[in-house]
Amino acid sequence: MALEFIVNGEKGSNIFDEYAHKAIRTNFTKSERKALVEILIEKIELKEIDGFSESNVMELNESIKNIIRSKLTEVSFKSKLDNLINRLNIPVSKDEKELLNKARKIRNELIHGLNMASISTLEIKKLCGITSRILMYKIMSELGKE
C-alpha cells in the first residue's frame, strides 16, 4: 500500500507502549522492555528436539530469540499511521479509519493466502482519496521544514 511508504520513518508505539497506555502508566523504559523480553525468551527456550543435534537446537533457539526481540520491539503500521494523522492533525473520519483498517485486513489476508475478500470500487475510490489527503499533509509538512 502507498500508506506504508507514507508512514515510513514515522514514530509510533510498540506492543509494550500500547499496553502501558491501556494500563494508564508511563511507557516501559528500555531496560524494562529488555527484561520483559528476556523473561519471555527464557520461558520458551527449547531444550531438545528429536532428530536435532544440540547445536541445531541452540541455533534454532537463537533464531527464535532474534525473531521475538524484533517483533516485540517493532512499531506497528497502525501505530505509525495513527501517530502521523494525530501529529499533522489530518482530518480522517471514524468511517474512513474503519475503511483503512478493513483494507489493511483484506491486504494482509490476501498476501498471506488466508482469504480472497473483495472490496468495492466505491471503497477503492474512497481509499484513494484518504491516501491522497494523508500524502498531501505529509508533503506539506515536509516542505514546511525547508
N, C-alpha and C positions, 0 to 999 in steps of 0.2 A: 504494500500500500504506500501511496505517496506520503501518508502521515508518518510512516516510520522514518522517512528521510527528514521530514519537517521537525520531528521531536528529537532527532539525533543530537546528542550533546546537552540535552535538557536535563536538569536535575530532577530528582524525584525521590520517592521513599522505597526502601527495600522492605521485605516482609517484617523484619523486626520493628522498623519505624512505624509501619502501618498498624501493627498490633499495639505498639506503645501508645499511639494516638488513640486507638479504640479504648485502651485502658485508662486514658486520660493521665498519662505520665510523660515525663520527658523521654526523648529518644535514647536508645541504648548508646552507651559510649562505645568506641572502637574496641576497647578491652572487654567490655561486657558481651558484645556480639561475638568476639573471638572465643570467649569462654563458653558461650552457649553452643556455638558450632562445634567446638571440641567435645563437649559433653554428648552432643548428638552423634558425632562420629564414633566415639568410644562405644556407645550403645549398639551400634550396628556393625561393628567390625566382625568380619568373618574369621572363624578360627581354622576351619578346614573344609575342603570340598572334595568329594570323591573324584578321583582322576586328576586332581591338581597337585602339583608339587608345592612345597612350602613357599618357594619363590614365586610361583604363579599366584598363589593366594595373596602373598604380600603385594605383588604388582596390582592385582585386582583391587585390593583394599586401598592402595594409593590412588588409583583411578577414581574409585568411589568417593574418597575423601575430597579429591580435587573438584569433582562434579558438585558435591554437596556444598563445599565452600563457595564455589562460583554461583550456584543457584540461589543460595540463601542471602548472598550479598548483592545480587544484581537488582537493578531497578526495573520495575515492570513498565511496559508500554503505556498502560492506562495511567500509571502514576506520573509518567513524564508528560503525557498529553494533558492530564488534569492540571499539572503544575504550569504548563505553558498557557493554557486557557485562563487560569487564575492570574498568572503573572502579567499577562498582556491585557487582561480584562476583555477577553474576546467574547462577544455575545453569542452564546450557544445555549439554546433552549434545552429543557429537560427531554423533550421528544427527540431533539437532534442528538443528544448524548446517548439516548436509548438506541437510536438508529446506528450510531457509530459502534456501540457495543454489539449490536446484532450483526453488523457487517464484519466486525473483527472475529466474532464467534464463527460465522459462516466461513470466513477465510481460513481460520485455524483448522476447522473440521475438514475442509477441502484439502488443504495442504497435507494434513496427517492421515488422509484417507478414511476418515471416520464417517463422513456424510456428504451427500451431494445436494445440499439445500439450495434453493434458488432465491433470488432477490428480484423484486420488480424493477422495471425500467424507471418508474417514478422514484423509487427509493435510490436507485443509482444516480439519477439526476440530482436528487437532494444531497446525496453524499458528495457529489462533485462540487455543489455549492458550498457545503460546510467546509470541505477541504480547501477550496479556493479562499474562503474567508479566513481560515486559520493561517494559510500560507501568506496572504496579503498582510495580515497583522504581524507575522514573523518578519517578513521582508521590511515592512515599515519600521519595526523595532531595530532591525539590524542596520538599516540606512541611517536611523537616528543616532546611532553610536559613532558615526563617522564625523 
